[in-house]
Amino acid sequence: MPQITREDRSIGELFSQLTHDLGVLVRQEAELAKTEMTSKVSRMGGHAASLATGGIVAFVGAQALVAAVILVLAEIGIAAWLAALIVGALLAILGFMMIQKGRARLKEVNLKPKRTIETLKDDVQWAKELRP
């Protein structure tokens, strides 16, 4: 039985192989996109947790410090209402700074699947070169 070489294959067989190869390529590209997006979403979750933790820490810290510092300031002669205003303003500023830092980190995450886009561009170029 003679062995079929690449040169002996019909146009139909070649197109069938091309269709199969393109299907495999599309599945691989989809898997790459899925993997890349999963990684990016995971990082965003960590940054969001940092943002939430910063907010909670600022809130709890404000409660504890407000009571202690207001009492100390009242002991040294500052009116209790003014002491509460000073401490509250300082804690609000600290909490705002922590929230801004978390937001900035979230903005750094780029959800665009760069590797997938690049390989898709390469695939399109390859497919264009196949045309007679």
Backbone as numpy.savetxt, mean C-alpha at the origin, in Angstrom:
# Nx Ny Nz CAx CAy CAz Cx Cy Cz
8.16 -44.06 -38.10 7.31 -42.89 -38.10 8.21 -41.66 -38.10
7.99 -40.72 -39.03 8.86 -39.54 -39.10 8.55 -38.58 -37.96
9.60 -37.92 -37.49 9.45 -36.96 -36.41 9.06 -35.60 -37.00
8.07 -34.95 -36.36 7.60 -33.65 -36.85 8.50 -32.57 -36.27
9.07 -31.79 -37.13 9.92 -30.68 -36.68 9.11 -29.40 -36.71
9.67 -28.35 -36.19 8.98 -27.06 -36.17 8.63 -26.62 -37.59
9.48 -26.90 -38.52 9.25 -26.47 -39.89 8.10 -27.23 -40.54
7.80 -28.45 -40.04 6.77 -29.29 -40.62 5.37 -28.99 -40.06
5.25 -28.15 -39.05 3.94 -27.89 -38.45 3.12 -26.98 -39.35
1.82 -27.21 -39.33 0.93 -26.40 -40.17 0.65 -25.06 -39.50
0.08 -24.14 -40.27 -0.29 -22.83 -39.74 -1.29 -23.01 -38.59
-2.22 -23.92 -38.74 -3.21 -24.18 -37.69 -2.55 -24.63 -36.40
-1.57 -25.52 -36.52 -0.86 -25.98 -35.32 -0.09 -24.84 -34.68
0.52 -24.01 -35.50 1.27 -22.87 -34.97 0.35 -21.90 -34.24
-0.81 -21.61 -34.84 -1.75 -20.71 -34.18 -2.31 -21.34 -32.91
-2.52 -22.63 -32.92 -2.99 -23.32 -31.73 -1.95 -23.20 -30.61
-0.69 -23.40 -30.96 0.38 -23.25 -29.95 0.46 -21.81 -29.46
0.33 -20.85 -30.38 0.36 -19.43 -30.01 -0.79 -19.10 -29.06
-1.97 -19.60 -29.36 -3.13 -19.36 -28.50 -2.89 -19.93 -27.11
-2.36 -21.15 -27.07 -2.05 -21.78 -25.78 -1.02 -20.95 -25.02
0.04 -20.54 -25.70 1.10 -19.76 -25.04 0.57 -18.42 -24.54
-0.29 -17.77 -25.32 -0.86 -16.50 -24.89 -1.75 -16.70 -23.66
-2.49 -17.79 -23.62 -3.32 -18.10 -22.45 -2.47 -18.27 -21.20
-1.37 -19.01 -21.34 -0.45 -19.21 -20.22 0.11 -17.85 -19.78
0.49 -17.04 -20.73 1.07 -15.73 -20.44 0.06 -14.85 -19.69
-1.18 -14.83 -20.12 -2.20 -14.02 -19.46 -2.42 -14.50 -18.03
-2.46 -15.82 -17.82 -2.62 -16.35 -16.46 -1.43 -15.96 -15.58
-0.22 -16.02 -16.13 0.96 -15.64 -15.36 0.94 -14.15 -15.02
0.50 -13.32 -15.96 0.41 -11.88 -15.70 -0.62 -11.59 -14.61
-1.74 -12.30 -14.64 -2.77 -12.11 -13.62 -2.24 -12.52 -12.25
-1.51 -13.60 -12.20 -0.92 -14.05 -10.93 0.10 -13.04 -10.41
0.91 -12.49 -11.30 1.87 -11.46 -10.91 1.16 -10.23 -10.35
0.10 -9.79 -11.03 -0.67 -8.63 -10.56 -1.27 -8.91 -9.18
-1.81 -10.11 -8.99 -2.41 -10.48 -7.70 -1.36 -10.45 -6.60
-0.20 -11.02 -6.86 0.88 -11.06 -5.87 1.35 -9.65 -5.52
1.52 -8.83 -6.54 2.00 -7.47 -6.33 0.98 -6.64 -5.52
-0.29 -6.77 -5.85 -1.32 -6.01 -5.14 -1.47 -6.49 -3.70
-1.36 -7.80 -3.47 -1.44 -8.33 -2.11 -0.34 -7.75 -1.25
0.85 -7.65 -1.79 1.98 -7.08 -1.06 1.72 -5.62 -0.71
1.22 -4.86 -1.66 0.97 -3.44 -1.42 -0.15 -3.22 -0.41
-1.21 -4.00 -0.49 -2.32 -3.87 0.45 -1.87 -4.24 1.86
-1.01 -5.23 1.96 -0.49 -5.64 3.26 0.31 -4.51 3.91
1.15 -3.84 3.12 1.91 -2.71 3.64 0.99 -1.58 4.07
-0.07 -1.33 3.30 -1.03 -0.28 3.66 -1.70 -0.60 4.99
-2.01 -1.86 5.22 -2.62 -2.26 6.48 -1.72 -1.94 7.66
-0.44 -2.17 7.50 0.51 -1.85 8.57 0.58 -0.36 8.84
0.56 0.44 7.78 0.59 1.90 7.95 -0.71 2.39 8.59
-1.84 1.81 8.21 -3.11 2.20 8.80 -3.14 1.85 10.28
-2.57 0.70 10.65 -2.49 0.33 12.06 -1.63 1.32 12.82
-0.55 1.77 12.21 0.30 2.78 12.84 -0.47 4.08 13.05
-1.27 4.46 12.08 -2.09 5.66 12.18 -3.09 5.53 13.33
-3.77 4.41 13.40 -4.76 4.19 14.46 -4.09 4.14 15.84
-2.96 3.47 15.92 -2.24 3.38 17.19 -1.80 4.76 17.65
-1.33 5.58 16.73 -0.94 6.94 17.08 -2.11 7.74 17.64
-3.26 7.57 17.05 -4.45 8.26 17.55 -4.84 7.80 18.94
-4.78 6.51 19.17 -5.14 5.97 20.49 -4.14 6.43 21.54
-2.86 6.36 21.21 -1.82 6.79 22.16 -2.00 8.26 22.51
-2.27 9.08 21.51 -2.48 10.51 21.77 -3.68 10.73 22.68
-4.75 9.98 22.48 -5.95 10.13 23.30 -5.72 9.70 24.74
-5.13 8.53 24.91 -4.89 8.02 26.27 -3.87 8.91 26.99
-2.83 9.29 26.29 -1.83 10.17 26.88 -2.43 11.50 27.29
-3.31 12.01 26.47 -3.96 13.29 26.80 -4.76 13.17 28.08
-5.47 12.08 28.24 -6.28 11.91 29.45 -5.41 11.87 30.71
-4.34 11.10 30.68 -3.49 10.97 31.86 -2.74 12.26 32.16
-2.20 12.85 31.12 -1.42 14.08 31.34 -2.28 15.27 31.71
-3.44 15.33 31.16 -4.33 16.45 31.49 -4.57 16.50 32.99
-4.93 15.38 33.55 -5.21 15.34 34.99 -3.97 15.71 35.80
-2.85 15.08 35.49 -1.63 15.32 36.29 -1.09 16.73 36.12
-0.98 17.19 34.90 -0.37 18.50 34.66 -1.28 19.62 35.13
-2.57 19.47 34.94 -3.49 20.52 35.41 -3.37 20.66 36.93
-3.27 19.55 37.63 -3.12 19.62 39.09 -1.81 20.29 39.49
-0.73 19.97 38.78 0.56 20.58 39.08 0.52 22.08 38.81
-0.03 22.46 37.66 -0.10 23.89 37.32 -1.00 24.65 38.29
-2.08 24.02 38.71 -2.96 24.65 39.69 -2.24 24.84 41.02
-1.38 23.90 41.38 -0.61 24.00 42.63 0.38 25.16 42.60
0.91 25.49 41.41 1.90 26.58 41.35 1.24 27.93 41.10
-0.09 27.97 41.06 -0.77 29.25 41.02 -1.49 29.60 39.73
-1.46 28.75 38.73 -2.17 29.03 37.49 -3.62 28.57 37.68
-4.54 29.34 37.18 -5.96 28.97 37.30 -6.17 27.61 36.62
-7.02 26.80 37.24 -7.25 25.44 36.74 -7.76 25.45 35.30
-8.63 26.38 34.96 -9.16 26.43 33.59 -8.06 26.75 32.59
-7.12 27.65 32.96 -6.03 28.02 32.06 -5.04 26.85 31.93
-4.78 26.17 33.02 -3.90 25.00 32.98 -4.49 23.93 32.06
-5.80 23.71 32.17 -6.46 22.72 31.31 -6.37 23.13 29.84
-6.52 24.40 29.56 -6.43 24.90 28.19 -5.03 24.70 27.62
-4.01 25.01 28.38 -2.62 24.87 27.92 -2.29 23.41 27.63
-2.58 22.54 28.57 -2.27 21.12 28.41 -3.07 20.51 27.27
-4.34 20.83 27.18 -5.18 20.31 26.10 -4.66 20.73 24.73
-4.24 21.98 24.59 -3.71 22.46 23.31 -2.43 21.73 22.93
-1.54 21.55 23.88 -0.28 20.84 23.59 -0.53 19.39 23.16
-1.44 18.71 23.85 -1.74 17.33 23.49 -2.44 17.23 22.14
-3.29 18.18 21.84 -3.96 18.18 20.54 -2.93 18.34 19.42
-1.95 19.20 19.63 -0.89 19.40 18.63 -0.08 18.11 18.45
0.28 17.46 19.54 1.03 16.20 19.46 0.24 15.13 18.71
-1.03 14.98 19.04 -1.86 13.99 18.35 -1.99 14.31 16.87
-2.14 15.57 16.52 -2.24 15.97 15.12 -0.97 15.61 14.36
0.17 15.85 14.99 1.45 15.51 14.34 1.56 14.01 14.08
1.12 13.19 15.03 1.19 11.74 14.86 0.26 11.29 13.73
-0.92 11.88 13.66 -1.87 11.53 12.59 -1.31 11.93 11.24
-0.71 13.10 11.14 -0.12 13.56 9.87 1.00 12.61 9.41
1.80 12.13 10.34 2.88 11.21 9.99 2.31 9.90 9.42
1.26 9.38 10.04 0.62 8.16 9.53 0.01 8.37 8.16
-0.64 9.51 7.95 -1.22 9.83 6.64 -0.14 9.93 5.58
0.98 10.54 5.92 2.08 10.68 4.96 2.60 9.31 4.56
2.71 8.40 5.50 3.18 7.04 5.18 2.19 6.30 4.30
0.89 6.52 4.52 -0.11 5.89 3.67 -0.02 6.41 2.24
0.26 7.68 2.08 0.37 8.27 0.75 1.58 7.74 -0.02
2.59 7.27 0.69 3.80 6.75 0.06 3.55 5.44 -0.69
2.52 4.73 -0.30 2.23 3.43 -0.92 1.59 3.67 -2.28
2.24 3.17 -3.31 1.74 3.29 -4.67 1.08 1.96 -5.05
-0.23 2.01 -5.28 -0.97 0.78 -5.57 -0.82 0.30 -7.01
-0.21 1.13 -7.85 -0.06 0.74 -9.24 0.90 -0.44 -9.35
0.47 -1.56 -9.97 1.34 -2.74 -10.09 2.40 -2.52 -11.18
3.50 -1.88 -10.83 4.52 -1.48 -11.79 5.09 -2.65 -12.59
5.45 -3.71 -11.91 6.06 -4.85 -12.60 5.10 -5.46 -13.61
3.84 -5.56 -13.21 2.84 -6.14 -14.11 2.67 -5.27 -15.34
2.60 -3.97 -15.16 2.44 -3.05 -16.29 3.63 -3.17 -17.24
4.83 -3.24 -16.68 6.02 -3.36 -17.53 6.01 -4.66 -18.33
5.65 -5.76 -17.67 5.66 -7.03 -18.40 4.54 -7.07 -19.44
3.41 -6.43 -19.13 2.34 -6.36 -20.13 2.78 -5.56 -21.35
3.52 -4.47 -21.13 4.05 -3.70 -22.25 4.99 -4.56 -23.08
5.82 -5.33 -22.40 6.73 -6.24 -23.12 5.94 -7.27 -23.92
4.87 -7.79 -23.31 4.04 -8.79 -23.99 3.38 -8.21 -25.24
2.88 -6.99 -25.13 2.25 -6.33 -26.28 3.26 -6.16 -27.39
4.47 -5.72 -27.02 5.51 -5.55 -28.03 5.87 -6.88 -28.68
5.95 -7.92 -27.89 6.25 -9.25 -28.42 5.16 -9.69 -29.39
3.89 -9.49 -29.00 2.78 -9.90 -29.86 2.78 -9.11 -31.17
3.15 -7.83 -31.11 3.22 -7.03 -32.33 4.32 -7.55 -33.27
5.40 -8.00 -32.70 6.50 -8.51 -33.51 6.16 -9.84 -34.18
5.19 -10.58 -33.63 4.77 -11.86 -34.21 3.97 -11.69 -35.49
3.29 -10.53 -35.61 2.48 -10.32 -36.81 3.34 -10.25 -38.05
2.86 -10.85 -39.15 3.66 -10.82 -40.39 3.63 -9.46 -41.04
